[in-house]
Amino acid sequence: MVDATLRSPAIPAVASPRKAKSSLRRAMGRKSTIAFLMALPLILLITVLVLYPALYSLYLATLNKGMTRFVGFGNFQFLFKRETFWMVVQQSCIFAITAVIFKAIIGFIIAHLVHNIPDKGQRKWRGMLLVPWVIPPAMSCLAWLWLFDPSYSAFNWLLSFINVGPIPWTGDAYWARFSVILVNVWIGSPFFMIMYLAALKSVPEQLYEAAAIDGANWWQRMWYVTLPMMRNIIAITALFSLIVTFANFDIVQILTDGGPIDKTHVFATWAFRVGIRSVDIPQGAAVSLFMVPILAVAAVIILRDITKRGNEA
C-alpha cells in the first residue's frame, strides 16, 4: 500500500509527454496546419520584402529632409499645398482607370475569340498573344520609344501615306498621356485575356444549351450567362491590375520621364523624382504612401461586392 501510494504521483509525469505528443500529432495531421507550414516561407518572404519596407517608408515620411528630426505629418501637409502633387494624383487616376478599362475590354474580346478556336490551335494562339506580357517591360518600352521617335517614328511614316502630319507622340501632353496608356494596355491585355479565357472554360456548356433552347440570342447568352459566371474573375483581375498599374514606373519613366512639363507623372515616377533626384527621401516616401488609401478604398469596394455576391449565392 505504501509503495503504491508513493508511486502514484509519478504517473502524471509519464502521461503528460504522451498527451503532448498526441496533441502535436493531431495538430500536424490537420490540413490547416499543413497548409500554414507550407505557406510559412512565403509569409516570411512577404514580411521581409513588403511589410518591413512599408513600415520603414512610413517612418521615413515622418522625418525632415535631412532625416534628423521628427516632423509628423509635415511632409503630407507640404504635399497637399503643391499644385503639382494634385496634378500627379489626377494623372495617376486617369492613367490607371483608363488603362484597366481598356485592358479589360480588349482582354475580354480576345479571350472570346481564342475560346472559339478549336482546341488544337488554341495553344499556338495563347502563346503568341502572351508575348507582350512575357517580354520585360523595359525592353518593350524601348521598342515603343523608337516607334514614337519624333524624327524616325514608324507610326508617323505610316500616317504620311494618308496625308496626316507628324504627331508629337511624347512631345505633347495629350499625346504623351495617350502613348503611355497605349503601351500599358498593350502590355497588360494578355494577362486579362488568359484570366478570362480560364474563366470561360469553367462555364458549363449546359447553361448555354439551356439558354439556346429558351430562345436566347448571342447577346442574351453573353449578358445573362457568361458575365454573371465571370463576374468574380473580372473583379479580382481588375483589382490586381489596378494595383499594379497605379504603382507602374518603367513605362512612364522610359517613354516620357514624366514630361512634358510633368504632365505624365504618376505616383511612382513623381516619388522617384522627389525622393531620389531631388534628394528628399522623406518627401518621396510621403508621395508613394499616398497610393495606399486610394487602393484601399478600391479594394474594399470590389471585395465587398464579391463577398456580397458570394453570400447571395
Rosetta silent file (secondary structure, phi, psi, omega in degrees, C-alpha in Angstrom):
SEQUENCE: MVDATLRSPAIPAVASPRKAKSSLRRAMGRKSTIAFLMALPLILLITVLVLYPALYSLYLATLNKGMTRFVGFGNFQFLFKRETFWMVVQQSCIFAITAVIFKAIIGFIIAHLVHNIPDKGQRKWRGMLLVPWVIPPAMSCLAWLWLFDPSYSAFNWLLSFINVGPIPWTGDAYWARFSVILVNVWIGSPFFMIMYLAALKSVPEQLYEAAAIDGANWWQRMWYVTLPMMRNIIAITALFSLIVTFANFDIVQILTDGGPIDKTHVFATWAFRVGIRSVDIPQGAAVSLFMVPILAVAAVIILRDITKRGNEA
SCORE:     score description
SCORE:     0.000 S_00000001
   1 L     0.000  -44.649  179.744    0.000    0.000    0.000 S_00000001
   2 H   -63.711  -40.671 -179.693    2.785    2.389    0.930 S_00000001
   3 H   -65.131  -40.496  179.009    4.640    1.550   -2.269 S_00000001
   4 H   -64.411  -38.169  179.379    1.512    2.111   -4.390 S_00000001
   5 H   -66.849  -38.634 -179.576    0.908    5.440   -2.702 S_00000001
   6 H   -71.043  -31.232 -176.958    4.463    6.553   -3.289 S_00000001
   7 H   -82.684  -26.271 -174.215    4.416    5.514   -6.939 S_00000001
   8 H   -59.631  -37.018  178.648    1.057    7.069   -7.892 S_00000001
   9 H   -63.459  -19.476 -177.745    2.271   10.729   -8.088 S_00000001
  10 H   -79.504  -12.749 -176.139    4.772    9.719  -10.787 S_00000001
  11 H   -64.909  -47.693  179.058    2.006    8.624  -13.222 S_00000001
  12 H   -57.921  -34.043 -179.384    1.013   12.146  -14.464 S_00000001
  13 H   -64.787  -30.521  179.037    4.660   12.937  -15.212 S_00000001
  14 H   -81.674  -36.654 -176.502    4.786    9.957  -17.584 S_00000001
  15 H   -75.069  -28.023 -175.644    1.379   10.615  -19.181 S_00000001
  16 H   -61.427  -48.928  177.653    1.958   14.322  -19.803 S_00000001
  17 H   -60.776  -34.166  179.206    4.604   13.962  -22.572 S_00000001
  18 H   -65.761  -42.161  177.356    2.412   11.358  -24.263 S_00000001
  19 H   -62.846  -41.546  179.351   -0.544   13.737  -24.276 S_00000001
  20 H   -62.915  -41.663  179.467    1.648   16.491  -25.632 S_00000001
  21 H   -65.896  -41.664  179.486    2.940   14.226  -28.391 S_00000001
  22 H   -66.014  -39.055  177.334   -0.543   13.063  -29.318 S_00000001
  23 H   -64.163  -42.139  177.859   -1.809   16.668  -29.399 S_00000001
  24 H   -64.247  -38.954  179.514    1.130   17.679  -31.586 S_00000001
  25 H   -65.784  -40.442  177.962    0.495   14.706  -33.830 S_00000001
  26 H   -65.648  -40.089  179.332   -3.178   15.630  -34.185 S_00000001
  27 H   -64.468  -40.468  179.942   -2.265   19.252  -34.942 S_00000001
  28 H   -70.233  -21.726  179.397    0.239   18.183  -37.589 S_00000001
  29 H   -81.187  -13.168  179.913   -2.407   15.940  -39.123 S_00000001
  30 L   -74.740  143.070  179.382   -4.804   18.831  -39.756 S_00000001
  31 H   -65.664  -35.159 -178.996   -4.948   20.222  -43.262 S_00000001
  32 H   -65.349  -38.685  178.864   -4.971   23.798  -41.964 S_00000001
  33 H   -66.782  -43.955  179.201   -1.707   23.252  -40.074 S_00000001
  34 H   -62.771  -41.698  179.202   -0.041   21.656  -43.084 S_00000001
  35 H   -63.055  -40.078  179.444   -1.258   24.495  -45.309 S_00000001
  36 H   -64.991  -43.580 -179.632    0.100   27.083  -42.871 S_00000001
  37 H   -64.826  -36.738  178.746    3.510   25.382  -42.679 S_00000001
  38 H   -70.976  -30.873  179.289    3.722   25.177  -46.465 S_00000001
  39 H   -86.908  -10.110 -175.849    2.788   28.861  -46.781 S_00000001
  40 H   -58.495  -43.477  177.436    5.135   29.953  -43.967 S_00000001
  41 H   -58.522  -40.783  178.915    8.190   30.554  -46.235 S_00000001
  42 H   -66.969  -39.127  178.471    6.066   32.803  -48.477 S_00000001
  43 H   -61.991  -43.420  178.380    4.647   34.634  -45.442 S_00000001
  44 H   -64.485  -39.947  179.661    8.175   35.273  -44.157 S_00000001
  45 H   -64.036  -43.113  178.129    9.292   36.428  -47.612 S_00000001
  46 H   -63.786  -39.380  179.479    6.362   38.851  -47.865 S_00000001
  47 H   -61.479  -42.285 -177.206    7.126   40.124  -44.361 S_00000001
  48 H   -73.802  -43.725 -172.066   10.755   40.816  -45.253 S_00000001
  49 H   -90.651  -18.758 -176.146   10.218   42.225  -48.760 S_00000001
  50 H  -118.773  -55.856 -173.129    6.857   44.024  -48.336 S_00000001
  51 H   -66.417  -45.729 -179.407    5.867   44.653  -44.735 S_00000001
  52 H   -63.103  -48.047  176.822    9.251   45.884  -43.498 S_00000001
  53 H   -60.605  -35.615  179.880    9.799   48.343  -46.411 S_00000001
  54 H   -64.955  -45.027  179.119    6.222   49.625  -45.983 S_00000001
  55 H   -67.242  -36.429 -179.992    6.710   50.302  -42.279 S_00000001
  56 H   -69.193  -37.883  176.708   10.132   51.822  -42.910 S_00000001
  57 H   -66.732  -34.466  175.910    8.737   54.156  -45.600 S_00000001
  58 H   -64.328  -37.972  176.698    6.035   55.208  -43.151 S_00000001
  59 H   -67.317  -42.986 -179.907    8.777   56.038  -40.667 S_00000001
  60 H   -62.415  -36.087 -177.489   10.772   57.967  -43.296 S_00000001
  61 L   -66.163  -13.316 -179.547    7.708   60.017  -44.255 S_00000001
  62 L   -99.229    8.155 -179.067    7.618   61.464  -40.731 S_00000001
  63 E  -106.091  164.670  176.122   11.182   62.842  -40.871 S_00000001
  64 L   -80.432  178.959 -175.022   12.575   66.106  -42.213 S_00000001
  65 L   -59.961  -37.510  178.624   14.648   66.327  -45.394 S_00000001
  66 L   -80.933   -1.733 -179.859   17.899   65.656  -43.547 S_00000001
  67 L    56.329   39.180 -179.635   16.275   62.698  -41.740 S_00000001
  68 L  -118.144  -10.306 -174.235   17.435   64.080  -38.420 S_00000001
  69 L  -143.248  140.895  178.583   14.178   65.333  -36.898 S_00000001
  70 E   -78.743  126.743 -178.808   10.645   64.020  -36.478 S_00000001
  71 L  -119.895    2.390  178.171    8.083   66.246  -38.233 S_00000001
  72 L    66.119 -124.861 -179.163    4.948   64.084  -38.020 S_00000001
  73 L   -92.336   19.263 -177.805    2.540   64.847  -40.863 S_00000001
  74 H   -60.791  -39.966  179.240    4.567   67.840  -42.034 S_00000001
  75 H   -64.846  -39.486  179.283    5.558   66.196  -45.332 S_00000001
  76 H   -67.951  -40.511  178.472    1.965   65.337  -46.144 S_00000001
  77 H   -63.660  -37.537  178.023    0.796   68.860  -45.311 S_00000001
  78 H   -65.684  -39.908  179.483    3.501   70.267  -47.588 S_00000001
  79 H   -64.899  -40.422 -177.702    2.374   67.979  -50.432 S_00000001
  80 H   -62.235  -21.002 -179.038   -1.255   68.995  -50.080 S_00000001
  81 L   -91.334   -3.942 -177.667   -0.262   72.614  -50.779 S_00000001
  82 L   -96.969  128.930  179.231    1.562   71.788  -54.046 S_00000001
  83 H   -66.665  -34.924 -179.373   -0.364   72.012  -57.306 S_00000001
  84 H   -61.503  -38.037 -179.129    1.997   69.530  -58.941 S_00000001
  85 H   -63.021  -45.606  179.881    1.089   66.872  -56.398 S_00000001
  86 H   -68.055  -29.328  173.613   -2.635   67.146  -57.118 S_00000001
  87 H   -66.529  -39.000  176.883   -1.871   67.038  -60.829 S_00000001
  88 H   -64.750  -40.811  177.335    0.021   63.784  -60.227 S_00000001
  89 H   -60.013  -45.948 -179.866   -2.958   62.392  -58.288 S_00000001
  90 H   -63.731  -45.633 -179.043   -5.279   63.250  -61.167 S_00000001
  91 H   -65.799  -37.244  178.904   -2.938   61.831  -63.799 S_00000001
  92 H   -63.965  -42.142  179.501   -2.385   58.626  -61.814 S_00000001
  93 H   -66.222  -44.373  178.928   -6.145   58.052  -61.531 S_00000001
  94 H   -63.421  -45.322 -179.152   -6.741   58.758  -65.229 S_00000001
  95 H   -60.404  -49.795 -175.075   -3.802   56.582  -66.260 S_00000001
  96 H   -69.934  -48.968 -175.366   -4.760   53.613  -64.064 S_00000001
  97 H   -66.878  -44.763  179.694   -8.544   53.632  -64.536 S_00000001
  98 H   -62.877  -44.518 -179.049   -8.420   54.225  -68.306 S_00000001
  99 H   -64.035  -42.963 -179.169   -5.760   51.564  -68.840 S_00000001
 100 H   -64.733  -41.625  179.097   -7.603   48.967  -66.731 S_00000001
 101 H   -60.664  -48.020 -178.638  -10.907   49.586  -68.558 S_00000001
 102 H   -69.147  -36.663  176.000   -9.324   49.152  -71.985 S_00000001
 103 H   -62.778  -40.289  179.843   -7.291   46.132  -70.863 S_00000001
 104 H   -65.622  -43.641 -178.472  -10.468   44.506  -69.542 S_00000001
 105 H   -66.774  -48.461 -178.831  -12.422   45.176  -72.760 S_00000001
 106 H   -65.828  -42.611  178.263   -9.649   44.064  -75.121 S_00000001
 107 H   -61.838  -37.226  179.159   -8.808   41.044  -72.969 S_00000001
 108 H   -66.403  -43.482 -179.601  -12.487   40.034  -72.890 S_00000001
 109 H   -65.505  -47.195 -178.525  -12.820   40.260  -76.685 S_00000001
 110 H   -65.249  -38.062  178.928   -9.590   38.366  -77.381 S_00000001
 111 H   -60.509  -40.423  178.546  -10.485   35.687  -74.796 S_00000001
 112 H   -68.195  -40.287  178.406  -13.770   35.037  -76.601 S_00000001
 113 H   -62.700  -44.290  179.878  -12.060   34.874  -79.985 S_00000001
 114 H   -68.751  -35.708 -178.978   -9.459   32.381  -78.689 S_00000001
 115 H   -63.293  -31.025 -178.827  -12.135   30.399  -76.835 S_00000001
 116 L   -85.191   -4.850  176.115  -13.982   29.791  -80.106 S_00000001
 117 L   -78.622  142.372  176.219  -10.851   28.451  -81.829 S_00000001
 118 L   -54.803  151.405 -174.323  -10.593   24.617  -81.923 S_00000001
 119 H   -56.567  -32.882 -177.674   -8.515   23.126  -79.108 S_00000001
 120 H   -64.893  -35.445 -177.588   -5.669   22.140  -81.433 S_00000001
 121 H   -93.533   -7.750 -176.608   -4.979   25.724  -82.466 S_00000001
 122 H   -66.492  -39.740 -176.750   -5.613   27.400  -79.115 S_00000001
 123 H   -61.247  -40.895  179.788   -2.200   26.636  -77.635 S_00000001
 124 H   -64.057  -44.832 -179.078   -0.403   28.361  -80.521 S_00000001
 125 H   -68.658  -39.386  177.499   -2.569   31.469  -80.289 S_00000001
 126 H   -60.826  -42.559  179.588   -2.318   31.650  -76.494 S_00000001
 127 H   -62.945  -43.322 -178.929    1.463   31.512  -76.734 S_00000001
 128 H   -69.362  -40.342 -177.495    1.671   34.263  -79.344 S_00000001
 129 H   -72.355  -19.137  178.736   -0.820   36.544  -77.601 S_00000001
 130 L   -83.899   -8.614 -175.687    1.057   36.262  -74.296 S_00000001
 131 H   -56.215  -46.975 -179.778    4.292   37.612  -75.804 S_00000001
 132 H   -58.718  -32.585 -179.411    3.653   41.307  -74.905 S_00000001
 133 H   -79.876  -29.231 -176.670    3.059   40.341  -71.266 S_00000001
 134 H   -80.422  -35.102 -179.405    6.051   37.974  -71.072 S_00000001
 135 L   -62.597  136.890  176.154    8.613   40.382  -72.558 S_00000001
 136 L   -55.529  130.962 -175.780   10.302   42.530  -69.874 S_00000001
 137 H   -55.691  -36.933 -179.352    8.506   45.908  -69.832 S_00000001
 138 H   -62.032  -39.610 -179.896   11.741   47.881  -70.036 S_00000001
 139 H   -68.400  -45.193 -179.858   12.697   46.111  -73.263 S_00000001
 140 H   -67.783  -32.938  178.108    9.295   46.551  -74.889 S_00000001
 141 H   -66.157  -34.108  176.045    9.180   50.198  -73.785 S_00000001
 142 H   -64.395  -39.588  177.293   12.462   50.841  -75.604 S_00000001
 143 H   -64.897  -42.192  177.077   10.924   49.418  -78.766 S_00000001
 144 H   -65.430  -33.676  178.889    7.869   51.647  -78.329 S_00000001
 145 H   -62.937  -38.306  176.450   10.170   54.623  -77.708 S_00000001
 146 H   -67.728  -37.036  177.964   11.708   54.084  -81.134 S_00000001
 147 H   -66.063  -29.221 -179.592    8.232   53.853  -82.662 S_00000001
 148 L   -93.062    3.177 -175.821    7.364   57.189  -81.014 S_00000001
 149 L   -55.775  131.589 -176.223   10.634   58.872  -82.020 S_00000001
 150 L   -63.462  -27.347 -176.992    9.868   62.411  -83.286 S_00000001
 151 L   -97.149  -35.338 -173.297   12.255   62.108  -86.257 S_00000001
 152 L  -124.235   32.282 -177.465   12.058   58.436  -87.244 S_00000001
 153 L   -65.629  126.828  176.589    8.649   57.338  -85.947 S_00000001
 154 H   -67.140  -33.264  178.617    7.267   54.329  -87.822 S_00000001
 155 H   -65.453  -45.041  179.105    3.746   55.476  -86.930 S_00000001
 156 H   -65.181  -33.419  177.974    4.309   58.905  -88.452 S_00000001
 157 H   -64.609  -41.869  177.835    5.788   57.263  -91.551 S_00000001
 158 H   -68.002  -39.415 -179.688    2.608   55.193  -91.997 S_00000001
 159 H   -67.576  -24.283 -179.446    0.378   58.198  -91.339 S_00000001
 160 H   -66.020  -22.774  179.466    2.217   60.169  -94.023 S_00000001
 161 H   -72.306  -20.032  177.552    0.653   57.897  -96.679 S_00000001
 162 H  -110.447   22.282  174.963   -2.785   59.243  -95.759 S_00000001
 163 L    60.510   38.212  173.736   -1.533   62.850  -95.578 S_00000001
 164 L  -103.827  127.193 -175.985   -1.616   63.059  -91.774 S_00000001
 165 L   -64.487  163.981  179.251    1.098   65.275  -90.354 S_00000001
 166 L   -61.901  136.168 -178.999    3.676   64.009  -87.862 S_00000001
 167 L  -100.253  129.344  176.938    2.255   63.524  -84.390 S_00000001
 168 L   -78.098   81.831 -171.158    4.392   64.522  -81.363 S_00000001
 169 L   -57.639  -39.374 -179.352    3.766   61.245  -79.534 S_00000001
 170 L  -116.734    3.496 -178.418    5.850   62.156  -76.477 S_00000001
 171 L   -98.712  -16.234  178.870    6.255   65.908  -77.009 S_00000001
 172 L  -111.587  142.559 -174.390    2.653   66.987  -76.463 S_00000001
 173 H   -59.922  -45.398 -178.379    0.860   66.488  -73.139 S_00000001
 174 H   -64.060  -49.549 -177.708   -2.263   64.914  -74.665 S_00000001
 175 H   -69.741  -30.414  177.348   -0.395   62.555  -76.990 S_00000001
 176 H   -65.896  -42.711  175.892    2.136   61.676  -74.288 S_00000001
 177 H   -62.605  -42.967  178.055   -0.690   60.558  -71.978 S_00000001
 178 H   -60.608  -40.169 -176.611   -2.238   58.618  -74.835 S_00000001
 179 H   -66.119  -45.074 -178.155    1.108   56.950  -75.586 S_00000001
 180 H   -68.814  -34.855  176.468    1.798   55.718  -72.042 S_00000001
 181 H   -67.538  -41.268  179.203   -1.773   54.396  -71.722 S_00000001
 182 H   -59.288  -46.192 -179.187   -1.455   52.674  -75.118 S_00000001
 183 H   -66.750  -40.042  178.334    1.756   50.895  -74.110 S_00000001
 184 H   -63.157  -40.596  177.914    0.311   49.885  -70.735 S_00000001
 185 H   -65.204  -41.490  179.679   -2.763   48.428  -72.465 S_00000001
 186 H   -62.453  -39.672 -178.870   -0.576   46.574  -74.957 S_00000001
 187 H   -75.085  -39.449 -171.245    1.490   45.022  -72.163 S_00000001
 188 H   -90.409  -19.027 -177.681   -1.379   44.219  -69.787 S_00000001
 189 H   -59.171  -39.214  178.640   -4.158   42.985  -72.104 S_00000001
 190 H   -59.487  -32.721  177.326   -2.715   39.445  -72.438 S_00000001
 191 H   -63.240  -45.262  176.481   -2.975   38.989  -68.656 S_00000001
 192 H   -62.472  -40.040 -179.023   -6.699   39.795  -68.797 S_00000001
 193 H   -59.501  -46.680 -176.350   -7.041   37.523  -71.827 S_00000001
 194 H   -71.037  -33.993  177.096   -5.568   34.483  -70.095 S_00000001
 195 H   -68.742  -44.012 -179.883   -7.590   35.053  -66.904 S_00000001
 196 H   -69.358  -34.286  178.574  -10.841   35.495  -68.824 S_00000001
 197 H   -64.470  -41.209  176.436  -10.070   32.503  -71.025 S_00000001
 198 H   -63.623  -38.539  178.828   -9.682   30.323  -67.933 S_00000001
 199 H   -67.622  -38.625  179.192  -12.989   31.665  -66.598 S_00000001
 200 H   -63.245  -37.857 -179.415  -14.744   30.967  -69.913 S_00000001
 201 H   -70.034  -18.828  179.353  -13.585   27.356  -69.873 S_00000001
 202 L   -89.006   -5.857  178.411  -15.131   26.912  -66.415 S_00000001
 203 L   -78.740  122.570 -178.315  -18.617   27.965  -67.594 S_00000001
 204 L   -62.513  135.887  178.370  -20.722   24.791  -68.054 S_00000001
 205 H   -65.436  -25.053 -179.405  -21.877   24.219  -71.634 S_00000001
 206 H   -60.854  -31.456  179.399  -25.265   23.075  -70.289 S_00000001
 207 H   -66.544  -40.944  177.539  -26.064   26.684  -69.382 S_00000001
 208 H   -66.910  -39.235  179.055  -25.543   27.819  -72.975 S_00000001
 209 H   -64.220  -42.803  178.589  -27.583   24.895  -74.271 S_00000001
 210 H   -64.201  -40.458  178.656  -30.446   25.697  -71.888 S_00000001
 211 H   -65.680  -38.099  178.807  -30.319   29.383  -72.895 S_00000001
 212 H   -66.463  -38.627  178.018  -30.366   28.434  -76.599 S_00000001
 213 H   -63.941  -36.390  178.699  -33.387   26.184  -76.043 S_00000001
 214 L   -75.256   -2.512  176.893  -35.157   29.101  -74.343 S_00000001
 215 L    90.574   16.570 -179.465  -34.537   31.164  -77.483 S_00000001
 216 L   -73.360  136.273  176.132  -31.746   33.412  -76.152 S_00000001
 217 L   -84.691 -174.194 -175.764  -29.638   35.122  -78.802 S_00000001
 218 H   -61.524  -45.227 -177.133  -25.864   35.696  -78.646 S_00000001
 219 H   -65.291  -40.483  179.837  -26.128   38.941  -76.673 S_00000001
 220 H   -67.051  -38.530  176.048  -28.577   37.481  -74.152 S_00000001
 221 H   -63.935  -38.478  178.514  -26.348   34.448  -73.567 S_00000001
 222 H   -65.603  -44.695 -172.906  -23.434   36.811  -73.040 S_00000001
 223 H   -76.186  -38.998 -172.890  -25.331   39.088  -70.649 S_00000001
 224 H  -100.337  -12.903 -179.210  -27.269   36.517  -68.610 S_00000001
 225 H  -117.737  -58.225 -173.047  -24.886   33.523  -68.670 S_00000001
 226 H   -66.901  -54.685 -176.289  -21.283   34.467  -69.423 S_00000001
 227 H   -61.196  -45.519  177.533  -20.914   37.722  -67.489 S_00000001
 228 H   -60.197  -35.675  179.618  -22.604   36.500  -64.253 S_00000001
 229 H   -73.793  -20.591 -176.954  -20.369   33.410  -64.244 S_00000001
 230 H  -104.896   -0.121 -170.115  -17.260   35.552  -64.804 S_00000001
 231 H   -59.416  -41.756 -179.453  -18.042   38.490  -62.509 S_00000001
 232 H   -65.344  -43.021  178.242  -15.748   37.400  -59.672 S_00000001
 233 H   -64.494  -41.115  178.486  -12.806   36.755  -62.016 S_00000001
 234 H   -60.865  -43.977 -178.028  -13.414   40.090  -63.748 S_00000001
 235 H   -67.395  -45.530 -179.232  -13.459   41.929  -60.402 S_00000001
 236 H   -64.716  -42.580  179.385  -10.342   40.220  -58.986 S_00000001
 237 H   -64.146  -41.535  178.787   -8.391   40.710  -62.229 S_00000001
 238 H   -64.631  -40.849  179.488   -9.383   44.377  -62.400 S_00000001
 239 H   -64.320  -46.999  179.065   -8.358   44.932  -58.769 S_00000001
 240 H   -60.530  -44.278 -179.949   -4.977   43.268  -59.250 S_00000001
 241 H   -66.759  -36.066  178.944   -4.334   45.207  -62.447 S_00000001
 242 H   -62.793  -41.730  179.032   -5.417   48.478  -60.805 S_00000001
 243 H   -63.878  -46.508 -178.630   -2.864   47.981  -58.015 S_00000001
 244 H   -66.300  -40.063 -178.290   -0.071   47.135  -60.464 S_00000001
 245 H   -69.073  -38.793  177.385   -0.965   49.993  -62.827 S_00000001
 246 H   -60.957  -36.396 -177.592   -1.089   52.561  -60.022 S_00000001
 247 L   -91.149    9.642 -176.692    2.417   51.506  -58.981 S_00000001
 248 L   -64.204  139.091 -177.836    3.723   51.437  -62.563 S_00000001
 249 L  -127.231  -47.052 -167.869    7.110   53.072  -63.001 S_00000001
 250 H   -66.947  -38.018 -175.886    9.001   51.790  -66.031 S_00000001
 251 H   -63.179  -52.267 -179.117    6.567   52.742  -68.819 S_00000001
 252 H   -66.777  -40.375 -176.949    6.300   56.420  -67.903 S_00000001
 253 H   -62.959  -41.185 -176.438    9.951   56.662  -66.872 S_00000001
 254 H   -79.687  -42.819 -174.305   11.271   55.271  -70.158 S_00000001
 255 H   -75.956  -46.460 -172.358    8.798   56.847  -72.588 S_00000001
 256 L  -125.852  -15.746 -175.469    8.351   60.371  -71.219 S_00000001
 257 L    55.707   32.016  179.541   10.316   60.689  -67.957 S_00000001
 258 L    86.182  -10.452 -176.981    7.229   62.433  -66.593 S_00000001
 259 L   -87.085 -179.051   -3.784    7.221   65.095  -69.300 S_00000001
 260 L   -78.449  137.467  178.661    6.386   67.253  -70.985 S_00000001
 261 L    53.873   48.530  176.045    6.362   69.662  -68.020 S_00000001
 262 L    62.455   20.279 -174.270    5.401   66.925  -65.526 S_00000001
 263 L   -80.758  -11.163  179.823    2.173   66.228  -67.459 S_00000001
 264 L  -120.156   10.335  179.370    2.553   62.427  -67.437 S_00000001
 265 L   -64.100  139.535  170.160    3.967   61.862  -63.957 S_00000001
 266 L  -117.789  179.664 -173.923    2.322   59.158  -61.858 S_00000001
 267 H   -55.262  -46.687 -174.827    2.901   58.346  -58.196 S_00000001
 268 H   -65.247  -45.432 -178.074    5.914   56.102  -58.762 S_00000001
 269 H   -71.828  -34.519  178.574    7.786   58.423  -61.135 S_00000001
 270 H   -70.911  -37.266  175.821    6.996   61.533  -59.085 S_00000001
 271 H   -63.119  -39.043  177.148    8.162   59.790  -55.895 S_00000001
 272 H   -65.782  -42.188  179.520   11.399   58.892  -57.711 S_00000001
 273 H   -62.133  -46.616 -176.626   11.807   62.473  -58.934 S_00000001
 274 H   -74.739  -45.329 -172.734   11.229   63.980  -55.491 S_00000001
 275 H   -78.021  -42.650 -174.491   12.904   61.340  -53.363 S_00000001
 276 H   -95.841  -54.639 -176.220   15.949   60.298  -55.419 S_00000001
 277 H   -69.908  -37.918  179.170   16.706   63.052  -57.908 S_00000001
 278 L   -90.986    1.940  176.949   15.836   65.902  -55.541 S_00000001
 279 L    53.744   47.483  175.397   17.426   64.054  -52.596 S_00000001
 280 L  -130.142   73.805 -173.697   14.333   64.410  -50.408 S_00000001
 281 H   -60.410  -44.094  177.333   13.682   60.812  -49.404 S_00000001
 282 H   -58.448  -39.296  178.036   11.040   61.597  -46.710 S_00000001
 283 H   -66.540  -40.573  176.645    9.046   63.637  -49.227 S_00000001
 284 H   -63.967  -38.459  176.819    9.311   60.840  -51.790 S_00000001
 285 H   -63.997  -38.441  178.764    8.152   58.309  -49.196 S_00000001
 286 H   -64.841  -38.418  178.076    5.144   60.509  -48.442 S_00000001
 287 H   -63.315  -46.505 -177.637    4.246   60.632  -52.156 S_00000001
 288 H   -66.103  -33.478 -179.718    4.411   56.850  -52.511 S_00000001
 289 H   -70.918  -18.316 -178.964    2.326   56.290  -49.375 S_00000001
 290 L   -68.560  -17.296  176.173   -0.494   58.365  -50.795 S_00000001
 291 H   -68.417  -27.909 -172.214   -1.346   55.425  -53.075 S_00000001
 292 H   -59.553  -53.433 -178.998   -2.341   53.305  -50.068 S_00000001
 293 H   -62.797  -35.634  179.481   -5.683   54.974  -49.165 S_00000001
 294 H   -63.987  -48.067 -179.264   -6.754   55.176  -52.833 S_00000001
 295 H   -69.967  -32.315  178.164   -6.047   51.492  -53.453 S_00000001
 296 H   -64.123  -42.544  178.191   -7.524   50.517  -50.078 S_00000001
 297 H   -62.616  -44.888  179.266  -10.838   52.167  -50.960 S_00000001
 298 H   -62.379  -41.755 -179.396  -10.886   50.421  -54.365 S_00000001
 299 H   -65.094  -42.605 -179.850  -10.040   47.063  -52.769 S_00000001
 300 H   -62.668  -43.936 -178.877  -12.758   47.399  -50.116 S_00000001
 301 H   -63.589  -47.083 -176.897  -15.428   48.270  -52.712 S_00000001
 302 H   -68.888  -46.038 -178.419  -14.509   45.429  -55.076 S_00000001
 303 H   -68.108  -33.704  176.545  -14.005   42.768  -52.381 S_00000001
 304 H   -65.405  -39.019  178.248  -17.230   43.763  -50.605 S_00000001
 305 H   -65.079  -39.977  178.220  -19.107   43.339  -53.867 S_00000001
 306 H   -64.915  -44.188  178.599  -17.560   39.879  -54.357 S_00000001
 307 H   -62.654  -40.315  179.943  -18.440   38.864  -50.783 S_00000001
 308 H   -63.091  -43.574  178.902  -21.998   40.135  -51.189 S_00000001
 309 H   -67.069  -35.097  177.518  -22.490   38.075  -54.355 S_00000001
 310 H   -65.297  -39.103  178.272  -20.996   35.040  -52.635 S_00000001
 311 H   -68.344  -35.497  179.229  -23.450   35.345  -49.736 S_00000001
 312 H   -68.575  -33.704  179.105  -26.362   35.742  -52.133 S_00000001
 313 L   -71.401    0.000    0.000  -25.326   32.585  -53.977 S_00000001
